[in-house]
Amino acid sequence: MEELIKRAADLIYNSRKIVVFTGAGVSTESGIPDFRSPGGIWDKFEPVYYQDFVESEEAREKYWLRSKVIYPLISSAKPNLTHLSLFELEKMGKLDCIVTQNIDRLHHKAGNSDKKIIEIHGTNAFAICLSCRRIYPRNEIQKQMEADDSIKVPHCSDCNGFLKDATISFGQSMPERELAEANRRAESCDLMLTLGSSLVVYPAAYLPQYASQAGAKLIIINMTQTSMDNYADVVIHAKTGETLNRIIEDVKMRAGK
């Protein structure tokens, strides 16, 4: 492990343009359950597909029942060592951007600049009207639903359209602008740091491939093996928080900070 920490620190110290890709394994260390793993969100709540949400009142009620329960858990979560280490990376001037699959906004809470964060699966911080596209703070919708149990599906106060969390559901198109920007950043970085992702959810999982094919170095930190392990320069099978913190502390020591 010490040798792997040193090699990862070497790569970060010698890099100038780092893209970080974060998955659910980063959020679980803040107490947010993984959606796909055994015992995760989908074991407790059946996922609602986007088309079903649009077409079925029953599906919309099922969706918002789940969201009402999950939102307090996610919104109350605090940044962990991974998030704080990535803020340190930004302060060093080495961070190009963070591309995240996570919807929890913990990178924002840790201090990373909004301009440095690309949320390719959306965010639960807002709800959006599917008709007029008005955006609502999600905490306001939560307060309304908790104060009035008769609200099964919140509606837009402007056009009465259906509201939905500003996250990407099964069957819903990925945000084109964010995905295109993430691809561009991956292909132009000199190091990609992949954290807490099993790299099985596409098209997001293509990003480390794009970076590697363009000549960037690749570091993977994840509890389990991934499809890109054989292509990475450093692979560490461990939790991301303590591991990345040790790496960043090594980099700071080399930089005399």
N, C-alpha and C positions, 0 to 999 in steps of 0.2 A: 504493500500500500504506500509506503513512504516513497518508493521509487516512482510509482505512478503519480503521486502528488507532485513530486519534483518535475517530472516530465510535462505534466499539465501546466504547471507554473511557468516552465520554460517557454512553452508555446504561447501562453497569454502575454508574458513579458515581452516577447519578440513580435507580437502582433500589433497592428495599428487599427484594424477595422474588424471588430468582432460582432458577429450576429449570434444572438442567443435564441434558442428554440426551447420553449418550456411546455411540458405536458402535465397531466393530472398528478403525477408523482410529486410535483412541487407543491401542489395545493394540499395533498393529503397530510403533509407535515404541519399544516396549519389547522388540522382537524376537519377538513372538508372531505367527505367520503368520495371515493372514485365512483364514476358513473358506471363503468363497465365491468369492474372486477367483481368476483363473488362477494356478496354482502354489500355491494354498492347501491347507488340510487336506483338502477334499473331492476334490481332484485326486489325492491320495495314498491316501486311505482312503475307500471308499464309505460314505456315511452309512447308519446302521441306523435304521429307523423303529421307533417305540415299540411298535407292535402286533407287529412281527416279534420284537422283543426279548422280549416277554412270551410269545410262542408258540413260539419256535424256539431250541433249544440252539445251533445253528450261528450264528444271528444274535447270540446273547449272547456267544459266543466271539469273533466278529468285532468286536463292540463293545468288549470288554475288551482285545483285542489292540491296538486303536487307542488306547484310553484309557491303557493301560500305557506306550505310547510317548510320547504327547502330554503326560501329566501332569507329568513332570520339566521339560519345556520351559516350561510355563505356571507351575508353582509356583516356579521359580527366577527368573522375570522380576522386574525391579525397576521401581518407578514412574519415569515420565519427567517432562518439564517440564509436560505437561498435568496430570498427577495432582498434582504439587506446586503448580501454580498454583491448582488448585481447592481445595487445602487453605488457601492464602492467602485465597481468596475466603470460605471458611468463617470464618477468623479475623477477617475484616472484619465479620462479622455479616450479610452479605448473602445467604448461601446458604440457600435453603429446603431443597433436597434435590438429590441426584444420582440420576437414573434411568439405569441402565446396562443395555445389552444384553450386556455383557462378563461372563465367568464367572471372571475371573482374580484378583479381590479386590485389584487394584492400588490402587483408591481407598482401601481399608482400610489397605494398607501405607503409603500416602502420609500417613496421619494423619487423614483425614476420619472423623467420628464414625459409628459403626454406625447410629445413629438417622437419619443424613442420607443413607443409601444405600439405594436400592430396586433389587434385582437381579431384573429381570423375566424373565431367562432362566436363573435359578438360579446356582449356584456349583460349581466343581470342588473346593472345599475339603473337601467332605463326600461320603460315599456314603450311600445310604438303602436300607433293606430295603423292597421293594415289597409285602411281606405284613404285617409288624407295624409298619413305619415307624420302626424303630430307626435312629438316625443314627450313622455311624462317621466319625472323622477320615479323610480320604482318604489322608493320608500313611501311616497304619497299614496300609491295604489295599495300598498300593503296596509297602511293605516285605515283606508276606506273599507277594505275587505274585513279587517279585524273588528272594525266598529259596527259593521252591518253584515251579519251572516247571510242575509238574503242576496247579497252580491255574489253570485256564482261565477259570472264572467264579466269583468269590467269593460265598460264601453267608453268611447271617446266623447268628451263633453262638447266637442265641436260638431261632429258629423254622425255620432252614434255608432261608428264603426267598431269592430272588435279590437281590443287591445291584446298584445302579445309581448312577452319579454323580448328584448332586443338581442336574443341569442339565436343561434342556428339550430333548428330542429331537424330531425330525420326527414329526408326528402326535400329539404329547403335548400335553395341554391346558396353556395358560398358567396360572401361579399366580393364582387369582382375587383374593386379597387384595392382592397386590403390584400387579397391573394396575389394580385399582380405585383404589388409593391413588395410583398414578402419574397416572391420569386426573384425579383430584381436584386433585392438586398442579398439574398443567398448566393446569387451568381457573381456578386461583386465583392464579397468579403474575403479576408485572408485567413479567418478562423471561424468555424462554427462550433458553438458550445451547445450540445443537446442535453437537456436536463429533464429527467422524470417522465420521459415518453417512451412507450413501448414501440413506437413507430409502426402502428398497425392501422391508424386512421388516415385515410387518404382523402383529398390530395395533400393535406398538410405534411404527411410523412415523406413526401418527395423532397422537401426542402434540404435535408442533409445530403441527399443524393446530388441535387443541383450544385450545392456548395463544393462537394468533393470532386465532382466532374469538372468544375471550373478551376480546380487547382488549390482550393482552400484546405487547410488542415482541419481535422475533425476530432473533437473530444466528446465522448458519450459518458454520461453518468446516469445510471438507472439501476434499479434493484434487480432487474432480470435482463436476459439477453435480448438484443434487437437484431433486426435484419441487416443493420449497417455495422455491426461490431467488427466484422472482418475488414472493413474499409477504413476504420477509424485509426487515428494515430495514437490515441489513448482511450482505453475503455476501463471504467471503474464501476463495478457492480456493488453499489452501496446507496444509502439515502443521500439525497443531494445536499441537504443543508449543512451538516457538519463537514462533509467532504469539500464542498465548494468554499466554505469559510476557511478551511485550512489552506486551500490553493491560493485564495485571494490574499490571505495573510502572508504567504510566502512571496507572492508577487510584490506586495507593498514593502516587504523587508528588502527585496532586491532594489526597489526603486528609492529606498531610503525614506519611506513615508511611515 
